[in-house]
């Protein structure tokens, strides 16, 4: 199939593109604006494949989106392009509203016009796959899990913008008949992750001998998903998912933030010990909590496991080891990002 991936130079998008080109017979057009988090270096392993093309464009540019769709004639659109960092959404929500809501509207409008022009067989086969987050569901108590039936309860500008885009996608299905799929995933981690996010931030700061900032007591809980497992899940959804359905994707790997940071430190102690013999855990520094910080996310992925036969292949322990080994071996990828002004500085305190 011909797959148009928006945001394919980002963290999850590039993992999906690499998977599609390496492990499937599909052809890919990557449409990406190349904001600060978009990095074509993440696609170097497959950049020369004849089944891969790249076009630099903004999903908020309706004409550019329509032209890309008309020229490539995709059978699947996988929509990942989004502003995604909660802390940045606190300081600057306007970009999140524009990209995540208006940009998704533009994608839906262009996809609907294109889909309406297809013949009956191509119409039936077409899919618009919207990739979202578990943060749209808000915060869980100590028990229970998010499922596809969990009511939406977003608390940050980021999660509110993603919830809005989810609702738009469902409306285009219910109102216009566009064959859509929605997936909501838990926190991703793995190679090629921009170092503003928790796991890569802790790795690069630890290696630099800097303090490791942990929000509050570090007891907020997240459900972690290795990004390559996520890429396999996304492929399975647009290949075999039922139009109009949503699927939530998680790795069954709940951890408190302090447990995640401690495991990173312990793994680095083993793989690249400090010259002074101390543990990296001595660098942990508890700082003021994030405003509106959700306490717990946890996903029950039983539906995608049962209906589509997908399950995570990496445990958290195996995935975090693979991730740290990748960062140790690929400083040439992340070092230029860290050296950019503000790339690893804390934001999100202006609430």
N, C-alpha and C positions, 0 to 999 in steps of 0.2 A: 504493500500500500504506500501511498504518498502521505506523509505525516507533516503537517505544519506545526512547529513548536514555537510558541511565543515565550520569550524569556529564556531561550536556550543557551545563553551564555552565563546565566546565573547558576547557583549551586545545584538545586534540584534539576533545573532544566538541562544543564550540561551533563549531569549524570544520566538523564533520560536519553539525550542525544547520543552520548557515547554507547549506551546500551543498545539503542536501536541500530546504530551503524555497525557495531561490532558483532552483535548477537542475534540479529534478525535480518530478514531480506528487505525490510522496508527502506524507502528513501525519505530523506528529511530535508525540509527547508526550515532553517533557524531564523526567526525574526526577533531581533533584540535591539533595543535603543542604546545599549552599552552605557548604562548609568554607572555610578561608582562601584556597584556590586557585580556588574557584568564584566566578564574577563574571557577574551578569546583564547588566552593561554590554556584555559581549562579544556579546550576542544582540540588542542594540538594533536593528541593521539589519533584523531579521526579526520582531521581537517582536509587531508588530501584524498579522501574517499570519493569516488565518482557518485556515490549515493548521498552526498552531503553538500548542501548549499547554504550560504549565509547572506542575509540582507539586513542592513542596519536601518531600522525604522522604529518609530514610536507608535505604540498601539493607540495613542490619542490622536494620531494623524489618520483620519478616516480614509483619505485618498490613498495614502501609502499602503494601508492595510488592504483595501479593496484591490489595489494593483497586485500586491503579493499573492492574494488568494486567486485572482483571475489568471495570473501567469503560471502558478504552480498547480492549480486545480487539485487541491488535497481531497483525500477521502476521509481524513481525520484532522481536526484541529485540536491540539492539546494546548490549553491556555494556562501558562504558568507565569507570564509577565506580571510582576506586582512589586510594589514597595512592601517590605516584609519585616522590618526591624521595629519592634514595639517601642523601644526607647526613642528612636528617631520620630515615631509618630506622635509622641508626647510633645516634642519640641516643635515639630513642623507637620501638622496634620494635613495641610493643603495638598501636598504631593500625594498623599495616600488617597485622598478623595478623588483627585484628578486621575491618577493611574488606575487605582483598583476599582473605582466605580465608573467613571466616564470612559476609561479605557476598555473595560469589560463591555459597556454598552456599545462602543464602536465595534468591538469584535463580534458581538452578537448581531448587530445590524448588518455588517458585511457578510457574516456567515449565512444569515437568513436570505439575503438577496442572492447569494451564490447558490445556496441549496434549492431555492425556488426555481432556478434555471436548469437544474439537473433533470435527466430523464428518470423514469420511475424506478428503475433498478438502482441507479446511483443514489437517488434520494433515500431509498430504503437502507443503503449501506453506509451512508454518511453519519459521522458522529462529531459533535462538539463537546469536548471533554474539558471541564473546568476544574482546576486543581486548587483546593482551598485548605483550610487549617482547622484543627480541633479547637482553636481559641475562640471560634464563633459561639461555642457552647458555654463559655464562661468558666466558673470555678466549681469543682466537685467537692463535696464533703469527704470525710475520710473513707467512706465506703462507696461502692458503686462505680460504674463506668459509663463513658459516653457510648451511645449507640446511634444508629441512623435516625432514631425517633426522639433523641434528646432535644428539648426546646432550645432555641437560640437565646443567648444571654451575654452578648459581647460587652467588654468593659473598657477596652482601650480604643483610641482612634483607629489603630491598625485592625483589630478584630471587628470593629463596627464596619469598617470599609469592606472587609472580606465577607462579612455577613450580608451586606448590601449586594455585593456582586453575586453571591450565591442565590439570593432571592431574584435578582434579575434573570439569571440563567433559568431558574425554574419557571419564571413567568414567560420566557420565550418558548419554553416547551409547552406550557399549558395554554398559552394564548395563540401561538403561531404554529405549533406542531414541530418545532425544530427538535431533532433527535439529540438530546443532551445527556451527558453523564456528569455527575459531581462526585469528587472524592475529597474527603477531609482527613488530613494526616496529622500524626503526632510530631513531636520535635525531631527533625532530621539531624544527622551528624555523619561525618565521613570525610574523605579526601576532597580537596578543592573548596572547602568551606571558607567564606570570607571571614577574616579574623575579628569581626565585631561580635560574633555570636559566642555563647558561653564556652563550648568545648575548644574550638581553635584559639579563642582568646586566652584561655588558661594555659594551653600548650605553649604559645609563643611568649607569653609573659613569664612563664616558669623558666623557659630556656634563656630569657634575657635577664633573669635574676630579679625581676620586678615583683611587687606585691600582687597577689591573686585576689581581686575584689569579689567577695561573695555577698549578695544582697541579704541584709537582715541576718537572721540566724542560719540561713541556708536550708531551711526546712520545707521550702516550696517544692512540690513534686511534679516531675515531668515524665512522660512516657516516651522513651527514646526509640528511634527507628533508623537503622543504617540506610544511608541514601541509596545504595545499590539495590537493597531490598525494595525500597520505594519505587525505583525505576522499573523493576520487574512487575510490581503491582500495578502501576499506571498502564503499562503495556497490556497486561492481562485484562484490565478494565475496558480499554477502548477496543480490544480485539473481541471480547466475549461478554461485556456487560450489557444489561438491558436498558434501552433508552428510557429516560425519565427517572431512573433509579440513582440513588446516592450510595456510596460505599465509603466506610471509614477504615483507615489503614493505620495500624499500629504494630509495634514490635514486641508487645507484652514485656516491656522492660521499664517498669516504674523505678525511679530513683529520686531521692532528694537532691537538691543542688549541691549540698555539702558532700554527699556521698559520691557524686560525679567528680567533683573537684579532687576529693581525696583519692579516688581511684586513678585519676590522671597523674597525680603526684606520685603515687606508689608505682605506677607503671613506668614513669620516667626515672624513678629511683633505680629501677632494674635495668632499663634500656640505655640510659645516659645519666649516670649519677653525677651529682654536684662535686666539684673539685674539693670542697671543704668537708665532704663526708656527711653533711646534714641532709635531711629529707626535704624535698620540695614542699612538704606540708608546712614547713616553718614560714613559708611565704604567704600563706592564707591570711587574708585581711577582711574582716567583716565590716561592711560599709552600710550606709543608709539604704533602706529598702527602696525598690522601685514604686512610684505612686500607682495605686490601684493594682498591685501585684496579685494575680490570681494564685490561690493556694495550691490547687492540685488539678492536673489533667491526667486522665487515664482512659484508654480506648479498649473497647471490646471488638476485635476485628472478626468476630465469628461469621458475619455475613459473607465477607469476601473469601474467607477460608472455606466456607461451606459451599457457596454458589459458584465460585470461580477457581477454587483449588489452589489459591495462593496462600503461602505462609512465609513468615520471615525466616531467612536462613542463618542470619547472624544473631548470636546472643549479644547482650551488651558487653560482656567481657571480651569476646572475640572481636567485636566491632571496634571497641575503643583501642584495642591493641593494634589492629590494622590501621586505624586512623592515626595514632601516634607514630607508628613506623613510617607512614606516608609523609607526615610533616617533618620527621627527622631526615628523610631522604630527599625532600623537595623544598628546601629552603629557598631555592631560586624562584619558586612560584610565589611563596608568601612574603618573603622579605621585602620586595618592592611595595606590596600593599601596606605592610606595617610602617614603612618609612614615609608613606604619604601622610601629610598632616591630618590629624584627627581620626585616622582609620581605626585606632584602638583606644581612643579617648572615650571616657564615659559621657553619654548624653542622656536626656530624658529626665532631668531634674527640675525642669521649668514648669511643673504643674501648678 
